[in-house]
């Protein structure tokens, strides 16, 4: 299970995930400086740490590196959720509590996800009215 990213690691990875392309320390630095005062060496160290932890891969380009995400933010979030769930001594109760915290948008996202993933024995009904429109 991945350890949760620290605040600065998350700020850096958010940019790497959002831009969805290889990035340089300089690019990340310039974007971060819109929000905070930060040194080049700090961003370089964070990206190096993220590389050592397996979050990014890097390729040398001249004297610098270009960094690229190894997986998506969605995969990272899923791993965190899976780890939290596996820590529970009552998985069903943890899921019930989690579902109870979900917003309407999150509940709809869960329905959509269950329609995409073939979960043995789970049938996801369309919300009322949606099935009738689809049959016409």
Beta strands, then each sheet from edge to edge (+ up, - down):
strand 1: 56-61
strand 2: 64-69
sheet 1: 1+ 2-
end
